[in-house]
Amino acid sequence: MSKRFENKIIMVTGASSGLGRAIAQQLGAEGASVIALGRVTEALEVTQTRIEEAGGRCLCIPFDLTEFDNYGKLFLALKDQVPHLDGLAHCAGSLKRCAPMQHVKPDVFRGALDIHLTAPNLLTQIMFPLLKRAESASIIFTTCDMIEEDQPNWHGYGLAKRALGYAAAMWQAEHPSKPMRFNTINPGRMRTRSFERAYPGLSPATVPVAADIAPAFLQVLSDDACEVRGQLLQASDLLETKN
């Protein structure tokens, strides 16, 4: 296996399960040092074990991304022990169920915006000094089908995910001359807990597992994609090009 990410340090959110765990594990297998963020300590420990078994190194940090007042503490804990951040993959997310907007309670709506829109932008902001230290940093926002499709019943989740396309373009426009790139990837439907909640009538066996989608994210995180900047990308297209 190639070691594209040897000497690279990459932070992955939502690394305790699903797509985040798959990306973190594959990064480790290709030589990366992974900073894995997630809410569940026991699940993060599983991620760490898999990364280390694959030959990588992992620093696991139990962290609730909706606790915005703690972002400064997170940065202070990392700034002296992490020389730079070569990548940041925003994969954290939560979806309990789909519902029409007229029935969504304020706390549920606000929570969806917090984890899917506010958190990735504020985490990018607080980690910016570490990202600037890298020779070429890649930041990926994870969106979904609502980025291009007008589907009902996705309330705050769908609104936040659609806004991420603009967020990446905005970040890129604000830093056109810096050696860093901001992109958005739509992984499509995957066999995750969120899929089971969103599509209870569909068999998970009809969609790919997260490990099959993760290579698309690694492609954009790698130096091979150094010219890909401020774009909305489809994982299916990236995987087709890779093959």
N, C-alpha and C positions, 0 to 999 in steps of 0.2 A: 504494500500500500504506500502511496506517496505521502510525503511529509510537507505538504504545502504550507502548513501552519506552524512549522517549527520556529521557535522563538517568538511566536505571536501570543498575545494575551487578549482574550475575547470574553466579554461579559454576555451572558445569556439569561434573560428573565423567563419566568415560567419554567425553570429547568427541572422542576420536581416531577413532571409528567408530560405526556403528549409530545407535541412538536418541539418544545423547548428542550426536553430531555434527549430526544433523538438528535437534535442539532449539537447539543453539548457533547454527547457520546461520540458522534462522528468527528467533531473537531478534535477531541482528545486522541482519537485513533490516528489522526493526521498530524499529531505532534503539538497541538495547541495547549497552552495553559488556560484553563477555563475558570472564570469566576461565575459560579452558578447561583442565581438568586431564586428563591421560592419561599412559599409560606410554611410548608410542612417539613419539619426537620427530618423526620424518618424517611420521607420520600427523597429528600435531597441526599441523604446518606446513600441511598440506593444508586442515585445518579453518580455520586462520587466514586462508588465502588466500580461501576461500569466504565467510567472514564479511565480510572487507574488500571483496570484490567485490560483496557484497550491500548495502554501505553502512554496515556496523557497524564497531566497533572490538573488537580481541581481544588479550588478554594470554594467551599460551600458557605453561603451566607443566608440563614433564615431571615426573610425580610418581607414585610407587608408593604407593597408598593402604594397602597392607598393611605399610608401614614406619612404624609408629605413633610411634616415637621421633622422627620427623622432622616431626610435625605442628606442634610448637612453632616450629620453624624456618620453616615455611611461614607461620604467622601473623605472626611477626616480620618476614618479608619483605614482607608485605602491609599491615600495620596503619598504616604512615605514608604509604603511597601510595594506599591505597584508603579514601576517606572513609566508605563504608558499603557494605553488601551488601543489595540489595533482594530477592534471591532465591538459592536454593540448590537445584539439581536434582540429586539423587543417581541417576545413571544407570550408574555403573561396575558391571561384572559380568564373570563368567567361568564358563563351563561347558564342560568337556571332553567329558563323556559322562554319561548316566544309568546308574545301577547300583543293585541291591538293597543295603540298608544292611549286610547281613552280609558283603558283599564290598568295602566301601569302606575304604580305608586311612586311618589316623588323620590323616596330613598332608593328604590330599585333603579329608577332612571338616572339619578345622580351617581349611583354606584357604577353603572355601566360606563358613563362618561369618564369617571375617575380612573378606572383601571385600564380602559382601552384608548383613551385620548390624553387625559391630563398626565397620567403616569409616564408614558413613554417620552413625552415632550419635556417634562420636568427632570426626568432621569438623564436624558441627553444633555440638558442644560447643566445639571450639577456635575456630570462627568466630563464636561467639555474640556477642562484643563488637561485631563489625562488623555483625551482623544487628540488634542493638539500636539501632544508630545510624540505621537506616533508618526512614522514617515508617511503613512497613508492609511487613514482610518475609514472603515466602512460601517455605516449605521443603517440598520434595516428595520422598518416599521412593517408589522404584519397586518394585512387587511383581510378582506373576505370578498365573496361574490357581490356584496352590496356596493362595492366600489364602482361597479358598472351596471348593476341591475337594480331596478326599482321593485323591491320585494316588500310585501306588507308584514307587519307583526314583529319586526326586529327592534323596535323602539330605540333606546339609547345605544344599544350595541351596534345597530346598523348605522346610526348617525355618526358615531365615533369612528367606526371603521372606514366610512366614506371620507371623513375629514382627514384621515391619515395620509391620503394621497396628496392633499394640499400641504399638509405639514412637512412632508419630505421635500416637496418642491420649494416651500418657503425657506426651510433650513439651507437648501442648496443655493438659492438665490441670495441669501444673506452672506454666504461664504464662498463666492465663486472662485476666488483665487487660492483658497487653502487646499492642501492635499488631502481632502476628506470628501467622502461621497455619501449622499443620503438617498436611499431608495425605498420603495414600498413593494412588497411581494404579496400576491394573493395565492395562498397555498391550495385553494380549492377545498372541496370536502375531504375530510380525513376521518379515519376510524379513531375517534377520541370520545371522551365523555361528553364534550359539548355537542358533538354530532348526534349522539344518542338522545340528548335532551331536546335538541332542535328538530330532529327528524325521527320521532319515536316510531313512526310507521315504516321506516326504511331499515333494511338489514345492513348492519355495519360491514358485512362482507362484500357489499357492493362498492365500497370506496377503499382507496389505498391506506395503508398504515402510515403513521407519521414518519417512520424510518425511510419510506420510499420517497417522501417529499423533501426531507432534510437536505439531500445533495444540491437542490436548487439554491438553498440559502448559503451553503458552503461555497458555491460557485460565485455568488455575489460578494461574499465576505473575503474571498481570495484576491490576490493581486492580479489574477487573470481578468478581473472585472474593473480594473482601475479607471477605465474610461466610461463606465456606466454610472451616470450621475443624475440625480433628480428624476428618476423614471419610475413609472408604475409597471411592474413586471408580473407576468403570470408564471407560476411555478411549472405548469405544464409545458409552456414554451421553452423555459430554461432547460428542463429535463430532456425535451425533444432535441434541442440543440446540442446538449451534452452527449446524447447517444448518437 
